[in-house]
Amino acid sequence: MFLGVQALVHSGRGRSRALLVLVHVLLTSVWLGGYVLLLSRARAFFEKPAVRRGMDRVTGVVLIGFGLKVATIRP
């Protein structure tokens, strides 16, 4: 969206540097607001005990597999 607005503003050349800055600030604040909302929901999801246990199990399997792979590499 930002690049599209920027292209439109620059197509008029000249008068709207302030408009470009305003649009940039508005789009950034909307994007950050959505990002913060997404992070808060993701955090709530990952704090559930069942999800944490699942993630711990997956992480354990991946780390064991990685350790075995490193241990079996020939120098």
HTML snippet that shows the backbone in 3Dmol.js (N, CA, C, O; Angstrom):
<script src="https://3Dmol.org/build/3Dmol-min.js"></script>
<div id="view" style="width:600px;height:400px;position:relative"></div>
<script>
const pdb = `
ATOM      1  N   MET A   1       0.821  -1.190   0.000  1.00  0.00           N
ATOM      2  CA  MET A   1       0.000   0.000   0.000  1.00  0.00           C
ATOM      3  C   MET A   1       0.865   1.253   0.000  1.00  0.00           C
ATOM      4  O   MET A   1       0.619   2.202  -0.744  1.00  0.00           O
ATOM      5  N   PHE A   2       1.886   1.231   0.856  1.00  0.00           N
ATOM      6  CA  PHE A   2       2.740   2.406   0.962  1.00  0.00           C
ATOM      7  C   PHE A   2       3.422   2.709  -0.362  1.00  0.00           C
ATOM      8  O   PHE A   2       3.479   3.864  -0.784  1.00  0.00           O
ATOM      9  N   LEU A   3       3.934   1.685  -1.013  1.00  0.00           N
ATOM     10  CA  LEU A   3       4.628   1.918  -2.278  1.00  0.00           C
ATOM     11  C   LEU A   3       3.673   2.445  -3.344  1.00  0.00           C
ATOM     12  O   LEU A   3       4.053   3.282  -4.162  1.00  0.00           O
ATOM     13  N   GLY A   4       2.428   1.953  -3.334  1.00  0.00           N
ATOM     14  CA  GLY A   4       1.438   2.461  -4.272  1.00  0.00           C
ATOM     15  C   GLY A   4       1.124   3.919  -4.038  1.00  0.00           C
ATOM     16  O   GLY A   4       1.058   4.703  -4.985  1.00  0.00           O
ATOM     17  N   VAL A   5       0.928   4.294  -2.781  1.00  0.00           N
ATOM     18  CA  VAL A   5       0.659   5.693  -2.447  1.00  0.00           C
ATOM     19  C   VAL A   5       1.870   6.551  -2.795  1.00  0.00           C
ATOM     20  O   VAL A   5       1.724   7.655  -3.319  1.00  0.00           O
ATOM     21  N   GLN A   6       3.048   6.051  -2.506  1.00  0.00           N
ATOM     22  CA  GLN A   6       4.262   6.792  -2.815  1.00  0.00           C
ATOM     23  C   GLN A   6       4.378   7.020  -4.324  1.00  0.00           C
ATOM     24  O   GLN A   6       4.752   8.111  -4.755  1.00  0.00           O
ATOM     25  N   ALA A   7       4.068   6.022  -5.112  1.00  0.00           N
ATOM     26  CA  ALA A   7       4.132   6.173  -6.569  1.00  0.00           C
ATOM     27  C   ALA A   7       3.131   7.222  -7.046  1.00  0.00           C
ATOM     28  O   ALA A   7       3.448   8.034  -7.915  1.00  0.00           O
ATOM     29  N   LEU A   8       1.928   7.206  -6.482  1.00  0.00           N
ATOM     30  CA  LEU A   8       0.928   8.205  -6.866  1.00  0.00           C
ATOM     31  C   LEU A   8       1.353   9.614  -6.469  1.00  0.00           C
ATOM     32  O   LEU A   8       1.183  10.564  -7.233  1.00  0.00           O
ATOM     33  N   VAL A   9       1.902   9.735  -5.273  1.00  0.00           N
ATOM     34  CA  VAL A   9       2.336  11.058  -4.811  1.00  0.00           C
ATOM     35  C   VAL A   9       3.478  11.572  -5.676  1.00  0.00           C
ATOM     36  O   VAL A   9       3.499  12.745  -6.050  1.00  0.00           O
ATOM     37  N   HIS A  10       4.418  10.708  -5.989  1.00  0.00           N
ATOM     38  CA  HIS A  10       5.560  11.139  -6.794  1.00  0.00           C
ATOM     39  C   HIS A  10       5.181  11.376  -8.255  1.00  0.00           C
ATOM     40  O   HIS A  10       5.903  12.061  -8.980  1.00  0.00           O
ATOM     41  N   SER A  11       4.072  10.823  -8.680  1.00  0.00           N
ATOM     42  CA  SER A  11       3.657  11.074 -10.054  1.00  0.00           C
ATOM     43  C   SER A  11       3.220  12.524 -10.232  1.00  0.00           C
ATOM     44  O   SER A  11       3.293  13.060 -11.338  1.00  0.00           O
ATOM     45  N   GLY A  12       2.766  13.165  -9.154  1.00  0.00           N
ATOM     46  CA  GLY A  12       2.378  14.575  -9.204  1.00  0.00           C
ATOM     47  C   GLY A  12       3.578  15.493  -9.027  1.00  0.00           C
ATOM     48  O   GLY A  12       3.485  16.684  -9.320  1.00  0.00           O
ATOM     49  N   ARG A  13       4.695  14.970  -8.557  1.00  0.00           N
ATOM     50  CA  ARG A  13       5.957  15.689  -8.346  1.00  0.00           C
ATOM     51  C   ARG A  13       5.782  17.062  -7.715  1.00  0.00           C
ATOM     52  O   ARG A  13       5.183  17.959  -8.308  1.00  0.00           O
ATOM     53  N   GLY A  14       6.291  17.208  -6.552  1.00  0.00           N
ATOM     54  CA  GLY A  14       6.389  18.548  -6.010  1.00  0.00           C
ATOM     55  C   GLY A  14       5.605  18.811  -4.759  1.00  0.00           C
ATOM     56  O   GLY A  14       6.171  18.762  -3.667  1.00  0.00           O
ATOM     57  N   ARG A  15       4.355  19.082  -4.865  1.00  0.00           N
ATOM     58  CA  ARG A  15       3.605  19.706  -3.781  1.00  0.00           C
ATOM     59  C   ARG A  15       3.352  18.821  -2.579  1.00  0.00           C
ATOM     60  O   ARG A  15       2.959  19.339  -1.534  1.00  0.00           O
ATOM     61  N   SER A  16       3.554  17.512  -2.664  1.00  0.00           N
ATOM     62  CA  SER A  16       3.041  16.693  -1.586  1.00  0.00           C
ATOM     63  C   SER A  16       4.077  15.902  -0.799  1.00  0.00           C
ATOM     64  O   SER A  16       3.856  14.729  -0.499  1.00  0.00           O
ATOM     65  N   ARG A  17       5.176  16.509  -0.470  1.00  0.00           N
ATOM     66  CA  ARG A  17       6.138  15.849   0.422  1.00  0.00           C
ATOM     67  C   ARG A  17       5.511  15.662   1.800  1.00  0.00           C
ATOM     68  O   ARG A  17       5.691  14.612   2.417  1.00  0.00           O
ATOM     69  N   ALA A  18       4.788  16.649   2.287  1.00  0.00           N
ATOM     70  CA  ALA A  18       4.129  16.547   3.591  1.00  0.00           C
ATOM     71  C   ALA A  18       3.063  15.458   3.558  1.00  0.00           C
ATOM     72  O   ALA A  18       2.889  14.734   4.538  1.00  0.00           O
ATOM     73  N   LEU A  19       2.349  15.336   2.444  1.00  0.00           N
ATOM     74  CA  LEU A  19       1.342  14.292   2.310  1.00  0.00           C
ATOM     75  C   LEU A  19       1.996  12.914   2.355  1.00  0.00           C
ATOM     76  O   LEU A  19       1.466  11.994   2.978  1.00  0.00           O
ATOM     77  N   LEU A  20       3.117  12.776   1.712  1.00  0.00           N
ATOM     78  CA  LEU A  20       3.838  11.511   1.716  1.00  0.00           C
ATOM     79  C   LEU A  20       4.246  11.135   3.138  1.00  0.00           C
ATOM     80  O   LEU A  20       4.095   9.984   3.548  1.00  0.00           O
ATOM     81  N   VAL A  21       4.756  12.096   3.878  1.00  0.00           N
ATOM     82  CA  VAL A  21       5.155  11.839   5.270  1.00  0.00           C
ATOM     83  C   VAL A  21       3.933  11.457   6.097  1.00  0.00           C
ATOM     84  O   VAL A  21       4.006  10.528   6.901  1.00  0.00           O
ATOM     85  N   LEU A  22       2.817  12.148   5.918  1.00  0.00           N
ATOM     86  CA  LEU A  22       1.595  11.852   6.653  1.00  0.00           C
ATOM     87  C   LEU A  22       1.093  10.442   6.332  1.00  0.00           C
ATOM     88  O   LEU A  22       0.726   9.690   7.236  1.00  0.00           O
ATOM     89  N   VAL A  23       1.078  10.092   5.071  1.00  0.00           N
ATOM     90  CA  VAL A  23       0.623   8.758   4.669  1.00  0.00           C
ATOM     91  C   VAL A  23       1.549   7.699   5.254  1.00  0.00           C
ATOM     92  O   VAL A  23       1.087   6.661   5.727  1.00  0.00           O
ATOM     93  N   HIS A  24       2.834   7.954   5.223  1.00  0.00           N
ATOM     94  CA  HIS A  24       3.798   7.020   5.782  1.00  0.00           C
ATOM     95  C   HIS A  24       3.541   6.810   7.274  1.00  0.00           C
ATOM     96  O   HIS A  24       3.534   5.674   7.748  1.00  0.00           O
ATOM     97  N   VAL A  25       3.333   7.885   8.005  1.00  0.00           N
ATOM     98  CA  VAL A  25       3.071   7.791   9.447  1.00  0.00           C
ATOM     99  C   VAL A  25       1.776   7.017   9.706  1.00  0.00           C
ATOM    100  O   VAL A  25       1.733   6.160  10.589  1.00  0.00           O
ATOM    101  N   LEU A  26       0.732   7.313   8.947  1.00  0.00           N
ATOM    102  CA  LEU A  26      -0.543   6.621   9.139  1.00  0.00           C
ATOM    103  C   LEU A  26      -0.430   5.130   8.837  1.00  0.00           C
ATOM    104  O   LEU A  26      -0.913   4.301   9.608  1.00  0.00           O
ATOM    105  N   LEU A  27       0.204   4.789   7.724  1.00  0.00           N
ATOM    106  CA  LEU A  27       0.342   3.377   7.373  1.00  0.00           C
ATOM    107  C   LEU A  27       1.231   2.640   8.366  1.00  0.00           C
ATOM    108  O   LEU A  27       0.966   1.485   8.698  1.00  0.00           O
ATOM    109  N   THR A  28       2.277   3.298   8.838  1.00  0.00           N
ATOM    110  CA  THR A  28       3.154   2.678   9.825  1.00  0.00           C
ATOM    111  C   THR A  28       2.403   2.425  11.119  1.00  0.00           C
ATOM    112  O   THR A  28       2.545   1.357  11.715  1.00  0.00           O
ATOM    113  N   SER A  29       1.605   3.390  11.563  1.00  0.00           N
ATOM    114  CA  SER A  29       0.866   3.205  12.807  1.00  0.00           C
ATOM    115  C   SER A  29      -0.170   2.100  12.668  1.00  0.00           C
ATOM    116  O   SER A  29      -0.379   1.337  13.611  1.00  0.00           O
ATOM    117  N   VAL A  30      -0.825   1.995  11.511  1.00  0.00           N
ATOM    118  CA  VAL A  30      -1.791   0.921  11.287  1.00  0.00           C
ATOM    119  C   VAL A  30      -1.071  -0.417  11.270  1.00  0.00           C
ATOM    120  O   VAL A  30      -1.544  -1.383  11.869  1.00  0.00           O
ATOM    121  N   TRP A  31       0.070  -0.485  10.591  1.00  0.00           N
ATOM    122  CA  TRP A  31       0.835  -1.719  10.524  1.00  0.00           C
ATOM    123  C   TRP A  31       1.329  -2.121  11.907  1.00  0.00           C
ATOM    124  O   TRP A  31       1.222  -3.287  12.285  1.00  0.00           O
ATOM    125  N   LEU A  32       1.866  -1.171  12.667  1.00  0.00           N
ATOM    126  CA  LEU A  32       2.360  -1.495  14.008  1.00  0.00           C
ATOM    127  C   LEU A  32       1.227  -1.910  14.928  1.00  0.00           C
ATOM    128  O   LEU A  32       1.393  -2.808  15.753  1.00  0.00           O
ATOM    129  N   GLY A  33       0.068  -1.261  14.794  1.00  0.00           N
ATOM    130  CA  GLY A  33      -1.077  -1.642  15.607  1.00  0.00           C
ATOM    131  C   GLY A  33      -1.492  -3.074  15.332  1.00  0.00           C
ATOM    132  O   GLY A  33      -1.764  -3.835  16.261  1.00  0.00           O
ATOM    133  N   GLY A  34      -1.544  -3.447  14.063  1.00  0.00           N
ATOM    134  CA  GLY A  34      -1.866  -4.819  13.692  1.00  0.00           C
ATOM    135  C   GLY A  34      -0.803  -5.796  14.158  1.00  0.00           C
ATOM    136  O   GLY A  34      -1.122  -6.906  14.586  1.00  0.00           O
ATOM    137  N   TYR A  35       0.447  -5.397  14.078  1.00  0.00           N
ATOM    138  CA  TYR A  35       1.560  -6.242  14.504  1.00  0.00           C
ATOM    139  C   TYR A  35       1.499  -6.485  16.007  1.00  0.00           C
ATOM    140  O   TYR A  35       1.697  -7.610  16.466  1.00  0.00           O
ATOM    141  N   VAL A  36       1.225  -5.433  16.770  1.00  0.00           N
ATOM    142  CA  VAL A  36       1.124  -5.568  18.224  1.00  0.00           C
ATOM    143  C   VAL A  36      -0.042  -6.481  18.586  1.00  0.00           C
ATOM    144  O   VAL A  36       0.081  -7.320  19.478  1.00  0.00           O
ATOM    145  N   LEU A  37      -1.169  -6.322  17.902  1.00  0.00           N
ATOM    146  CA  LEU A  37      -2.324  -7.187  18.140  1.00  0.00           C
ATOM    147  C   LEU A  37      -1.979  -8.636  17.824  1.00  0.00           C
ATOM    148  O   LEU A  37      -2.324  -9.539  18.586  1.00  0.00           O
ATOM    149  N   LEU A  38      -1.305  -8.861  16.709  1.00  0.00           N
ATOM    150  CA  LEU A  38      -0.907 -10.213  16.332  1.00  0.00           C
ATOM    151  C   LEU A  38       0.023 -10.828  17.374  1.00  0.00           C
ATOM    152  O   LEU A  38      -0.134 -11.992  17.741  1.00  0.00           O
ATOM    153  N   LEU A  39       0.990 -10.046  17.849  1.00  0.00           N
ATOM    154  CA  LEU A  39       1.927 -10.554  18.856  1.00  0.00           C
ATOM    155  C   LEU A  39       1.228 -10.881  20.163  1.00  0.00           C
ATOM    156  O   LEU A  39       1.546 -11.885  20.801  1.00  0.00           O
ATOM    157  N   SER A  40       0.281 -10.046  20.570  1.00  0.00           N
ATOM    158  CA  SER A  40      -0.413 -10.316  21.829  1.00  0.00           C
ATOM    159  C   SER A  40      -1.258 -11.586  21.719  1.00  0.00           C
ATOM    160  O   SER A  40      -1.336 -12.367  22.667  1.00  0.00           O
ATOM    161  N   ARG A  41      -1.886 -11.787  20.569  1.00  0.00           N
ATOM    162  CA  ARG A  41      -2.670 -13.013  20.387  1.00  0.00           C
ATOM    163  C   ARG A  41      -1.765 -14.236  20.290  1.00  0.00           C
ATOM    164  O   ARG A  41      -2.088 -15.299  20.820  1.00  0.00           O
ATOM    165  N   ALA A  42      -0.631 -14.081  19.612  1.00  0.00           N
ATOM    166  CA  ALA A  42       0.314 -15.200  19.505  1.00  0.00           C
ATOM    167  C   ALA A  42       0.861 -15.553  20.880  1.00  0.00           C
ATOM    168  O   ALA A  42       1.018 -16.728  21.212  1.00  0.00           O
ATOM    169  N   ARG A  43       1.147 -14.545  21.667  1.00  0.00           N
ATOM    170  CA  ARG A  43       1.674 -14.796  23.009  1.00  0.00           C
ATOM    171  C   ARG A  43       0.648 -15.546  23.848  1.00  0.00           C
ATOM    172  O   ARG A  43       0.994 -16.496  24.551  1.00  0.00           O
ATOM    173  N   ALA A  44      -0.609 -15.126  23.779  1.00  0.00           N
ATOM    174  CA  ALA A  44      -1.665 -15.806  24.529  1.00  0.00           C
ATOM    175  C   ALA A  44      -1.785 -17.261  24.079  1.00  0.00           C
ATOM    176  O   ALA A  44      -2.013 -18.151  24.897  1.00  0.00           O
ATOM    177  N   PHE A  45      -1.630 -17.499  22.775  1.00  0.00           N
ATOM    178  CA  PHE A  45      -1.711 -18.865  22.255  1.00  0.00           C
ATOM    179  C   PHE A  45      -0.555 -19.713  22.767  1.00  0.00           C
ATOM    180  O   PHE A  45      -0.767 -20.836  23.222  1.00  0.00           O
ATOM    181  N   PHE A  46       0.665 -19.188  22.698  1.00  0.00           N
ATOM    182  CA  PHE A  46       1.839 -19.967  23.071  1.00  0.00           C
ATOM    183  C   PHE A  46       1.996 -20.126  24.580  1.00  0.00           C
ATOM    184  O   PHE A  46       2.800 -20.945  25.026  1.00  0.00           O
ATOM    185  N   GLU A  47       1.253 -19.368  25.369  1.00  0.00           N
ATOM    186  CA  GLU A  47       1.314 -19.527  26.818  1.00  0.00           C
ATOM    187  C   GLU A  47       0.386 -20.633  27.323  1.00  0.00           C
ATOM    188  O   GLU A  47       0.436 -20.979  28.503  1.00  0.00           O
ATOM    189  N   LYS A  48      -0.449 -21.187  26.467  1.00  0.00           N
ATOM    190  CA  LYS A  48      -1.324 -22.294  26.878  1.00  0.00           C
ATOM    191  C   LYS A  48      -0.465 -23.505  27.210  1.00  0.00           C
ATOM    192  O   LYS A  48       0.457 -23.835  26.463  1.00  0.00           O
ATOM    193  N   PRO A  49      -0.762 -24.176  28.333  1.00  0.00           N
ATOM    194  CA  PRO A  49       0.068 -25.322  28.755  1.00  0.00           C
ATOM    195  C   PRO A  49       0.183 -26.428  27.705  1.00  0.00           C
ATOM    196  O   PRO A  49       1.266 -26.982  27.520  1.00  0.00           O
ATOM    197  N   ALA A  50      -0.898 -26.756  27.024  1.00  0.00           N
ATOM    198  CA  ALA A  50      -0.850 -27.829  26.018  1.00  0.00           C
ATOM    199  C   ALA A  50       0.054 -27.431  24.848  1.00  0.00           C
ATOM    200  O   ALA A  50       0.799 -28.259  24.324  1.00  0.00           O
ATOM    201  N   VAL A  51      -0.016 -26.181  24.448  1.00  0.00           N
ATOM    202  CA  VAL A  51       0.819 -25.705  23.345  1.00  0.00           C
ATOM    203  C   VAL A  51       2.283 -25.710  23.764  1.00  0.00           C
ATOM    204  O   VAL A  51       3.157 -26.097  22.988  1.00  0.00           O
ATOM    205  N   ARG A  52       2.546 -25.277  24.997  1.00  0.00           N
ATOM    206  CA  ARG A  52       3.936 -25.268  25.486  1.00  0.00           C
ATOM    207  C   ARG A  52       4.512 -26.674  25.535  1.00  0.00           C
ATOM    208  O   ARG A  52       5.660 -26.891  25.146  1.00  0.00           O
ATOM    209  N   ARG A  53       3.722 -27.630  26.012  1.00  0.00           N
ATOM    210  CA  ARG A  53       4.208 -29.017  26.058  1.00  0.00           C
ATOM    211  C   ARG A  53       4.519 -29.525  24.647  1.00  0.00           C
ATOM    212  O   ARG A  53       5.544 -30.168  24.423  1.00  0.00           O
ATOM    213  N   GLY A  54       3.635 -29.235  23.713  1.00  0.00           N
ATOM    214  CA  GLY A  54       3.868 -29.645  22.332  1.00  0.00           C
ATOM    215  C   GLY A  54       5.118 -29.018  21.751  1.00  0.00           C
ATOM    216  O   GLY A  54       5.917 -29.690  21.098  1.00  0.00           O
ATOM    217  N   MET A  55       5.284 -27.716  21.992  1.00  0.00           N
ATOM    218  CA  MET A  55       6.477 -27.026  21.492  1.00  0.00           C
ATOM    219  C   MET A  55       7.751 -27.581  22.141  1.00  0.00           C
ATOM    220  O   MET A  55       8.775 -27.726  21.473  1.00  0.00           O
ATOM    221  N   ASP A  56       7.688 -27.891  23.438  1.00  0.00           N
ATOM    222  CA  ASP A  56       8.843 -28.479  24.121  1.00  0.00           C
ATOM    223  C   ASP A  56       9.205 -29.826  23.520  1.00  0.00           C
ATOM    224  O   ASP A  56      10.384 -30.138  23.349  1.00  0.00           O
ATOM    225  N   ARG A  57       8.189 -30.626  23.198  1.00  0.00           N
ATOM    226  CA  ARG A  57       8.446 -31.934  22.602  1.00  0.00           C
ATOM    227  C   ARG A  57       9.068 -31.804  21.219  1.00  0.00           C
ATOM    228  O   ARG A  57      10.038 -32.491  20.901  1.00  0.00           O
ATOM    229  N   VAL A  58       8.514 -30.932  20.408  1.00  0.00           N
ATOM    230  CA  VAL A  58       9.051 -30.726  19.061  1.00  0.00           C
ATOM    231  C   VAL A  58      10.478 -30.183  19.135  1.00  0.00           C
ATOM    232  O   VAL A  58      11.363 -30.638  18.410  1.00  0.00           O
ATOM    233  N   THR A  59      10.690 -29.212  20.012  1.00  0.00           N
ATOM    234  CA  THR A  59      12.030 -28.637  20.166  1.00  0.00           C
ATOM    235  C   THR A  59      13.016 -29.702  20.615  1.00  0.00           C
ATOM    236  O   THR A  59      14.138 -29.763  20.111  1.00  0.00           O
ATOM    237  N   GLY A  60      12.605 -30.545  21.563  1.00  0.00           N
ATOM    238  CA  GLY A  60      13.484 -31.619  22.041  1.00  0.00           C
ATOM    239  C   GLY A  60      13.871 -32.573  20.935  1.00  0.00           C
ATOM    240  O   GLY A  60      15.039 -32.940  20.810  1.00  0.00           O
ATOM    241  N   VAL A  61      12.906 -32.979  20.131  1.00  0.00           N
ATOM    242  CA  VAL A  61      13.184 -33.906  19.024  1.00  0.00           C
ATOM    243  C   VAL A  61      14.128 -33.259  18.010  1.00  0.00           C
ATOM    244  O   VAL A  61      15.067 -33.898  17.535  1.00  0.00           O
ATOM    245  N   VAL A  62      13.879 -32.007  17.685  1.00  0.00           N
ATOM    246  CA  VAL A  62      14.737 -31.307  16.712  1.00  0.00           C
ATOM    247  C   VAL A  62      16.160 -31.182  17.246  1.00  0.00           C
ATOM    248  O   VAL A  62      17.118 -31.406  16.507  1.00  0.00           O
ATOM    249  N   LEU A  63      16.308 -30.827  18.522  1.00  0.00           N
ATOM    250  CA  LEU A  63      17.652 -30.669  19.090  1.00  0.00           C
ATOM    251  C   LEU A  63      18.385 -32.007  19.187  1.00  0.00           C
ATOM    252  O   LEU A  63      19.590 -32.067  18.945  1.00  0.00           O
ATOM    253  N   ILE A  64      17.680 -33.067  19.533  1.00  0.00           N
ATOM    254  CA  ILE A  64      18.312 -34.385  19.572  1.00  0.00           C
ATOM    255  C   ILE A  64      18.755 -34.793  18.165  1.00  0.00           C
ATOM    256  O   ILE A  64      19.866 -35.289  17.978  1.00  0.00           O
ATOM    257  N   GLY A  65      17.886 -34.583  17.187  1.00  0.00           N
ATOM    258  CA  GLY A  65      18.243 -34.900  15.800  1.00  0.00           C
ATOM    259  C   GLY A  65      19.441 -34.101  15.331  1.00  0.00           C
ATOM    260  O   GLY A  65      20.332 -34.638  14.672  1.00  0.00           O
ATOM    261  N   PHE A  66      19.468 -32.824  15.666  1.00  0.00           N
ATOM    262  CA  PHE A  66      20.598 -31.982  15.288  1.00  0.00           C
ATOM    263  C   PHE A  66      21.884 -32.458  15.963  1.00  0.00           C
ATOM    264  O   PHE A  66      22.944 -32.508  15.339  1.00  0.00           O
ATOM    265  N   GLY A  67      21.775 -32.802  17.230  1.00  0.00           N
ATOM    266  CA  GLY A  67      22.952 -33.318  17.958  1.00  0.00           C
ATOM    267  C   GLY A  67      23.476 -34.604  17.353  1.00  0.00           C
ATOM    268  O   GLY A  67      24.687 -34.787  17.234  1.00  0.00           O
ATOM    269  N   LEU A  68      22.569 -35.505  16.967  1.00  0.00           N
ATOM    270  CA  LEU A  68      22.998 -36.745  16.326  1.00  0.00           C
ATOM    271  C   LEU A  68      23.657 -36.489  14.978  1.00  0.00           C
ATOM    272  O   LEU A  68      24.650 -37.128  14.632  1.00  0.00           O
ATOM    273  N   LYS A  69      23.106 -35.563  14.231  1.00  0.00           N
ATOM    274  CA  LYS A  69      23.680 -35.212  12.934  1.00  0.00           C
ATOM    275  C   LYS A  69      25.095 -34.661  13.096  1.00  0.00           C
ATOM    276  O   LYS A  69      26.005 -35.045  12.361  1.00  0.00           O
ATOM    277  N   VAL A  70      25.271 -33.761  14.059  1.00  0.00           N
ATOM    278  CA  VAL A  70      26.598 -33.178  14.299  1.00  0.00           C
ATOM    279  C   VAL A  70      27.575 -34.244  14.790  1.00  0.00           C
ATOM    280  O   VAL A  70      28.743 -34.239  14.402  1.00  0.00           O
ATOM    281  N   ALA A  71      27.105 -35.160  15.644  1.00  0.00           N
ATOM    282  CA  ALA A  71      27.972 -36.191  16.194  1.00  0.00           C
ATOM    283  C   ALA A  71      28.424 -37.198  15.125  1.00  0.00           C
ATOM    284  O   ALA A  71      29.490 -37.800  15.253  1.00  0.00           O
ATOM    285  N   THR A  72      27.625 -37.376  14.086  1.00  0.00           N
ATOM    286  CA  THR A  72      27.981 -38.364  13.071  1.00  0.00           C
ATOM    287  C   THR A  72      28.689 -37.786  11.854  1.00  0.00           C
ATOM    288  O   THR A  72      29.005 -38.528  10.925  1.00  0.00           O
ATOM    289  N   ILE A  73      28.945 -36.493  11.834  1.00  0.00           N
ATOM    290  CA  ILE A  73      29.679 -35.891  10.734  1.00  0.00           C
ATOM    291  C   ILE A  73      31.142 -36.312  10.806  1.00  0.00           C
ATOM    292  O   ILE A  73      31.779 -36.223  11.856  1.00  0.00           O
ATOM    293  N   ARG A  74      31.648 -36.761   9.697  1.00  0.00           N
ATOM    294  CA  ARG A  74      33.059 -37.151   9.654  1.00  0.00           C
ATOM    295  C   ARG A  74      33.929 -35.924   9.422  1.00  0.00           C
ATOM    296  O   ARG A  74      33.628 -35.094   8.564  1.00  0.00           O
ATOM    297  N   PRO A  75      35.013 -35.812  10.195  1.00  0.00           N
ATOM    298  CA  PRO A  75      35.904 -34.640  10.004  1.00  0.00           C
ATOM    299  C   PRO A  75      36.679 -34.669   8.717  1.00  0.00           C
ATOM    300  O   PRO A  75      37.454 -33.753   8.442  1.00  0.00           O
TER     301      PRO A  75
END
`;
const viewer = $3Dmol.createViewer("view");
viewer.addModel(pdb, "pdb");
viewer.setStyle({}, {cartoon: {color: "spectrum"}});
viewer.zoomTo();
viewer.render();
</script>
